[in-house]
Amino acid sequence: MLDTCELAVNGTLMLGLELNGNLQQVGAQFGYETTTAPIYRLWSIENRHPAMMRVTQGGAAIAIEIWSLPLAGLAQILHQEPAGLCIGKIKLADNREVLGVLGEPFLCEGQPEITRFGGWRNYTRSIQIRSAF
């Protein structure tokens, strides 16, 4: 019987970021860093968190982390995520699929697309650099 799963995260659940404690509270263990297959786009939602969506055109590889967590903790993680984020299947660079955090289309409407940065960490670094000048 399956009692753990892998979860791909691409934003504030990542190591050292604002909501990483949510993963640690459910006993999740960091696995590794990787990227998605180049079929995703990324948006900044009010500069508070990202939203990633799978697309048929204009996608890129997005930096993610893979965590192992108890299945019982998966529901708790989802309930603590901001509205408009959901769990779906993420295709990794090596073509495997794991569960991961995705954004619903309505959440991205009118928000700046940040795909060109390749991930949330690169985007937030660019904001810090711009605000320093």
Secondary structure by P-SEA (a helix, b strand, c coil): cccbbbbbbcccccccccaaaaaaaacccccbbbbccccbbbbbccccbbbbbbbcccccbbbbbbbbbbccaaaaaaaaccccbbbbbbbccccbbbbbbbbccccccccccccccccaaaaaaaaaaaaac
